Amino acid sequence: MKLFKDIIRLSNKLIYNLNDDLLVMRKIDLTSFNVATSETARNINRRIVLDLIRTRQPVSRADLARLSGLQRSTISVITDQLVGEKWVTEGAFGHLPRGRKPRFLHLNVERTGIIGINVRPVETKIALADLNAQFTAQESFPTAANADDFITDLNERVATLIRSHPQVFFEGIGVSVPGRVDLESKRLVFAPNLGWRDVDFKTPLEKATNLSVEIENAANACALAEIWFEQRGEGIRDLVAVTISEGIGTGIIANGQLMRGAKGVAGEFGHVSIKENGELCKCGNRGCWEVYASNSAAINQYVQATSGGRTNKQNGSSDNRQPPTFKDILRLAEQGDAKAAEALDQMAYHLGIGLTMLTTGIAPQTIVLIGEVTQAWKRIYPIIKRVVAERSPSAQTITRIVPAEAAEQPRLRGSVALILQKHFGAPAFA
């Protein structure tokens, strides 16, 4: 009877979500579903307890019972199992005026490690993180232009990282990529700024490491990081993460769930046209948002402005100097370079135009901007705010636009979140 009541209560928690005063029902797909069993209830209970320990540590068994609504006997069984599996450790005793002293529980961060990988066109980062997403080791290396060469290099570097930490039990590898990933095959469908199509990271990396690999679009991974690590505060269930780098990506959290679309490629707002018959994008479309609001767009504008709007070939110059990096643009603008400042201003203006699509069409609680451009927040935010206010007046009362701190390393943290959600997230059973 007790188990039956637990199943009913937990099923209600999963089917219904009380969001302020609105009761939202998640419809069960009657063409494809699994009936809840006792194993389902145990799995849900375990994940709830494990995530409560992660987010509330140090926490006692009595606190877990109070927070979860589960019986103390159920909590004892689950926590004893987690301690036995070395997911959880027991710490100091608490103090009570009378009765048995509580023993505080913590995640066993020394036991388990997660490898996070962030792939970008110029540079790729590999990091080792604990269960709290604290990085204990990092490495950066150039991203090879050829996908096969890159995968070979990546596999060797990850294998070396694993061998150099023999004391760590590796739980898995999360990979964030600047392109869309097919939901079923887990292959990288297309990454315009890498020039790669239909690339399989997952299979060769799993063979090289004997670890499970999760791969996801970088913006989606960043959105998951915002939910998992609550960077902007608790209670945010509708959020958009906008990654601004060589291109623009958007990851959408709606009612607490990542929006993936039918094939996992939803959210490509960076390739929505904001100018009819505009400049050609690497995706083949014209006038895409990222053509005007990405790091590459700012670099291109600065180069055109400093060369009189002509390329070296057009003006007969043999100047083979490398174009500036986006970091150069930021530095020059900070030093008072008018053309660098104008490039950033135009970038901010077009960011505002694209963000208006999101504030009007999705109306999230929060939009988080992720990328080097946030280092110039005092310069770009007033422009973004003005453009959004002019084009979507109601947005200011609904959506706040905030920067992610570079020190948070949101892309890497997002890749770690891909593995965490396998153990701490709600299982897909209906």
C-alpha positions in Angstrom: 0.0 0.0 0.0 2.8 2.4 0.9 4.5 1.7 -2.5 1.3 2.3 -4.3 0.8 5.7 -2.6 4.4 6.7 -3.5 3.8 5.8 -7.1 0.5 7.9 -7.2 2.2 10.9 -5.5 5.3 10.8 -7.7 3.2 10.3 -10.9 1.2 13.4 -10.0 4.4 15.4 -9.5 5.6 14.4 -12.9 2.3 14.9 -14.8 1.3 18.2 -13.1 3.4 21.3 -12.6 2.1 24.0 -10.3 3.5 27.2 -11.8 2.4 30.2 -9.8 -1.5 30.0 -10.0 -1.5 28.1 -13.3 -1.9 24.3 -13.3 -0.3 22.9 -16.4 -1.0 19.3 -17.5 1.6 17.4 -19.5 -0.4 15.2 -21.9 0.5 11.6 -21.9 1.2 10.2 -25.4 -1.3 7.3 -25.5 0.4 5.9 -28.7 3.7 5.4 -27.0 4.0 5.0 -23.2 5.2 2.8 -20.4 3.0 2.1 -17.3 4.6 3.1 -14.0 6.0 0.1 -12.1 7.6 -0.3 -8.7 11.0 0.0 -10.4 9.8 3.3 -11.9 8.9 4.6 -8.5 12.3 3.5 -7.0 14.1 5.1 -9.9 12.3 8.4 -9.5 12.8 8.4 -5.7 16.5 7.8 -6.1 16.9 10.6 -8.5 14.9 13.0 -6.4 17.0 12.2 -3.3 20.3 12.4 -5.2 19.4 15.8 -6.7 18.2 17.1 -3.3 21.6 16.1 -1.8 23.4 17.8 -4.7 21.4 21.1 -4.3 21.0 21.2 -0.5 24.2 19.6 0.8 25.1 19.2 3.6 21.7 17.8 4.3 20.4 15.2 6.9 18.1 12.2 6.2 15.3 14.0 8.2 15.7 17.0 6.0 15.5 14.8 2.9 12.3 13.2 4.1 10.8 16.7 4.8 11.8 18.1 1.4 10.8 15.1 -0.7 7.6 14.0 1.2 8.9 10.5 1.2 8.8 8.2 4.3 11.9 8.2 6.5 12.3 4.5 6.0 12.3 5.0 2.2 14.9 7.8 2.6 17.1 5.5 4.7 17.0 2.7 2.2 17.9 5.1 -0.7 20.7 6.9 1.1 22.2 3.7 2.4 22.3 2.5 -1.2 23.9 5.8 -2.4 26.5 5.6 0.4 27.3 2.0 -0.5 27.7 2.9 -4.2 30.0 5.8 -3.1 27.8 8.4 -4.7 27.3 10.0 -1.3 29.4 10.4 1.8 28.5 10.9 5.4 29.9 14.0 7.1 29.7 15.6 10.5 26.9 15.1 13.1 24.4 17.9 13.6 23.3 19.2 17.0 19.8 18.8 18.4 18.6 19.6 22.0 17.5 16.0 22.4 17.1 12.8 20.4 19.4 11.2 17.9 22.0 13.5 16.3 21.5 13.8 12.5 24.4 12.8 10.1 24.9 15.2 7.2 25.2 13.9 3.7 27.3 15.2 0.8 28.0 14.2 -2.8 31.2 12.2 -3.0 32.9 14.7 -5.4 36.3 13.0 -4.9 35.0 9.7 -6.4 33.3 10.8 -9.6 34.4 12.9 -12.5 32.7 14.2 -15.7 34.6 15.2 -18.8 33.2 18.3 -20.6 34.2 19.2 -24.1 33.4 22.5 -25.8 34.1 22.5 -29.6 34.6 25.8 -31.4 35.9 26.6 -34.9 39.3 27.9 -33.7 39.8 26.3 -30.3 38.4 23.3 -28.4 38.5 22.9 -24.6 38.5 19.7 -22.5 37.9 19.8 -18.8 37.5 17.5 -15.9 34.7 18.4 -13.5 33.3 17.0 -10.3 29.6 16.5 -9.5 29.3 20.1 -8.5 30.6 21.2 -11.9 33.8 22.5 -10.4 36.7 22.1 -12.8 39.8 20.4 -11.6 41.8 20.2 -14.9 41.5 21.9 -18.3 43.2 21.9 -21.7 42.8 23.9 -24.9 44.0 22.9 -28.3 43.4 24.1 -31.9 40.4 22.7 -33.7 41.5 20.9 -36.8 39.8 22.0 -40.0 39.1 18.4 -41.0 36.5 16.6 -38.9 38.3 13.2 -39.1 41.6 14.7 -38.0 39.9 16.6 -35.2 38.2 13.4 -33.9 41.5 11.5 -33.9 43.2 14.3 -32.0 40.3 14.7 -29.5 40.2 10.9 -28.8 43.9 10.9 -28.0 43.7 13.9 -25.7 40.6 12.6 -23.8 42.3 9.2 -23.3 45.4 10.9 -21.9 43.2 12.9 -19.5 41.6 9.7 -18.2 44.9 7.9 -17.8 46.3 10.9 -15.8 43.6 10.6 -13.2 43.5 6.9 -12.2 41.8 7.7 -8.9 38.7 9.1 -10.6 35.6 7.1 -11.6 34.5 8.7 -14.8 30.8 8.9 -15.2 30.7 10.1 -18.8 31.6 12.7 -21.4 29.5 15.6 -22.5 30.2 17.4 -25.8 28.8 20.8 -26.8 29.1 21.7 -30.5 28.4 24.8 -32.6 25.7 23.1 -34.7 22.6 21.1 -34.5 22.5 17.5 -33.4 20.0 14.9 -34.6 17.9 13.7 -31.7 17.9 10.0 -32.7 21.3 9.4 -34.3 23.2 11.9 -32.1 25.2 13.0 -35.1 26.2 16.5 -35.8 23.9 17.4 -38.7 25.5 20.7 -39.8 27.9 23.2 -38.3 28.1 26.1 -40.7 31.0 27.8 -39.0 33.0 24.6 -38.9 32.0 23.6 -42.4 31.2 20.1 -41.2 28.1 18.0 -42.1 26.9 14.6 -40.7 29.7 14.0 -38.3 29.7 11.3 -35.7 31.5 12.3 -32.5 29.8 9.9 -30.2 30.7 6.5 -31.6 34.5 6.9 -32.0 34.8 8.7 -28.6 32.9 6.0 -26.8 35.1 3.3 -28.5 38.3 5.2 -27.5 37.3 5.7 -23.8 34.7 3.1 -23.0 32.5 5.9 -21.5 29.1 7.0 -22.5 29.0 10.2 -24.6 26.3 12.8 -24.8 26.5 15.4 -27.6 24.4 18.6 -27.8 24.2 21.9 -29.5 26.2 24.5 -27.5 23.3 26.8 -27.0 21.1 24.0 -25.7 23.9 22.9 -23.4 24.2 26.4 -22.0 20.4 26.6 -21.4 20.6 23.3 -19.5 23.5 24.7 -17.4 21.3 27.6 -16.4 18.6 25.3 -15.2 20.9 22.8 -13.5 23.2 25.2 -11.8 20.6 28.0 -11.2 22.9 30.8 -12.3 20.1 33.4 -12.4 18.1 32.2 -9.3 15.6 29.5 -8.5 12.2 29.3 -10.1 13.1 30.2 -13.7 11.2 27.8 -16.0 11.2 29.8 -19.2 14.6 30.9 -20.5 16.6 31.4 -23.6 20.4 31.1 -23.8 21.9 33.0 -26.7 25.5 32.0 -27.6 27.3 34.7 -29.5 30.6 33.7 -31.1 31.5 32.9 -34.7 27.8 32.4 -35.2 24.7 32.7 -33.0 22.9 29.9 -31.3 19.7 29.8 -29.2 18.8 27.2 -26.6 15.2 27.4 -25.3 13.9 26.2 -22.0 10.0 26.2 -22.0 8.2 25.3 -18.8 11.4 23.8 -17.4 12.0 21.5 -20.5 14.5 21.9 -23.2 12.8 22.5 -26.5 14.3 20.3 -29.2 11.7 20.0 -31.9 10.8 16.9 -33.9 14.4 16.0 -34.9 16.3 17.9 -32.2 17.2 20.9 -34.4 14.8 23.4 -33.0 16.0 26.9 -32.1 18.0 27.9 -35.1 17.2 31.6 -34.7 20.7 32.5 -35.7 19.7 31.4 -39.2 16.4 33.3 -39.4 16.7 36.1 -41.9 16.4 39.6 -40.5 17.2 41.3 -43.9 15.5 40.3 -47.1 18.1 39.7 -49.8 20.8 40.5 -47.2 24.4 39.2 -47.1 25.0 35.5 -47.8 25.3 33.3 -44.8 27.5 30.1 -44.5 24.2 28.2 -44.2 23.2 29.2 -47.7 20.5 31.6 -46.6 20.7 35.4 -47.0 20.3 38.0 -44.3 20.6 35.6 -41.3 20.7 37.1 -37.8 24.3 35.8 -37.2 25.6 37.5 -40.4 24.9 40.9 -38.7 25.2 40.2 -34.9 28.0 37.6 -34.4 31.7 38.1 -33.6 32.4 37.5 -37.3 30.0 40.3 -38.3 31.8 42.8 -36.0 35.2 41.7 -37.4 34.0 42.0 -41.0 32.6 45.5 -40.4 35.8 46.7 -38.8 37.9 45.4 -41.6 35.7 47.1 -44.2 35.8 50.3 -42.3 39.6 50.4 -41.9 40.1 49.4 -45.6 37.7 52.0 -47.0 35.1 49.4 -47.7 37.3 47.5 -50.1 39.3 44.3 -49.9 43.1 44.3 -50.4 42.5 42.7 -53.8 40.1 45.5 -54.9 42.5 48.3 -53.9 45.5 46.6 -55.3 47.2 46.1 -52.0 49.6 43.2 -51.3 48.9 43.5 -47.5 48.7 39.9 -46.2 48.2 40.8 -42.6 45.8 38.6 -40.6 42.4 40.3 -39.8 41.9 41.2 -36.2 40.3 38.8 -33.7 37.2 39.7 -31.9 39.3 40.2 -28.7 41.2 42.8 -30.7 38.0 44.6 -31.5 37.0 44.7 -27.8 40.5 45.9 -26.9 40.5 48.6 -29.6 37.1 49.9 -28.6 38.1 50.1 -25.0 41.1 52.2 -26.1 38.9 54.6 -27.9 39.2 53.4 -31.5 36.1 54.9 -33.2 35.8 52.2 -35.9 36.0 49.4 -33.4 33.4 51.1 -31.2 31.1 51.5 -34.2 31.5 47.8 -35.1 30.4 46.9 -31.6 27.5 49.4 -31.7 26.2 47.9 -34.9 26.6 44.4 -33.5 24.6 45.4 -30.4 21.9 47.0 -32.7 21.5 43.8 -34.6 21.5 41.7 -31.5 18.6 43.8 -30.3 16.7 43.2 -33.5 17.1 39.4 -33.1 16.4 39.4 -29.4 13.1 41.1 -30.3 12.1 37.9 -32.2 12.6 36.0 -28.9 10.9 38.4 -26.6 7.9 38.8 -28.9 7.6 35.2 -30.0 8.5 33.3 -26.8 8.3 35.8 -24.0 10.7 34.0 -21.7 11.4 35.2 -18.1 15.1 35.6 -18.9 17.4 35.8 -21.9 21.1 35.0 -21.1 23.7 36.3 -23.5 26.8 34.2 -23.6 30.1 35.2 -25.3 33.0 37.5 -25.4 30.8 40.5 -26.3 29.5 40.6 -22.8 32.8 42.0 -21.7 31.6 45.2 -23.3 28.2 45.0 -21.5 28.2 48.7 -20.4 28.5 49.7 -24.1 26.2 47.2 -25.8 23.4 46.7 -23.3 21.9 50.3 -23.6 21.7 49.8 -27.3 20.1 46.3 -27.0 17.6 47.6 -24.4 16.6 50.6 -26.6 16.1 48.4 -29.8 14.1 45.8 -27.9 12.0 48.5 -26.2 11.2 50.2 -29.6 10.3 47.0 -31.3 8.7 45.1 -28.5 7.4 47.6 -25.8 5.9 44.9 -23.6 9.1 42.9 -23.4 10.6 45.0 -20.6 7.8 44.0 -18.2 8.2 40.3 -19.1 11.8 39.5 -20.1 15.1 40.5 -18.5 18.2 40.3 -20.6 21.4 39.5 -18.6 25.0 38.5 -19.4 26.7 35.3 -18.5 30.1 35.8 -16.8 33.0 34.4 -18.7 34.4 32.9 -15.5 31.4 30.6 -15.3 32.5 28.9 -18.6 28.8 28.2 -19.5 29.6 26.1 -22.5 31.8 23.7 -20.5 29.3 23.7 -17.7 26.6 22.9 -20.2 28.6 19.9 -21.4 28.8 18.7 -17.8 25.1 19.2 -17.4 24.5 16.7 -20.2 25.9 13.9 -18.0 24.4 15.1 -14.8 20.9 15.0 -16.1 21.2 11.3 -16.8 21.6 10.6 -13.1 19.8 13.5 -11.4 17.0 14.3 -13.9 13.5 12.8 -14.2 13.6 9.6 -16.2 11.6 9.4 -19.4 8.9 6.8 -18.6 5.7 8.2 -20.1 
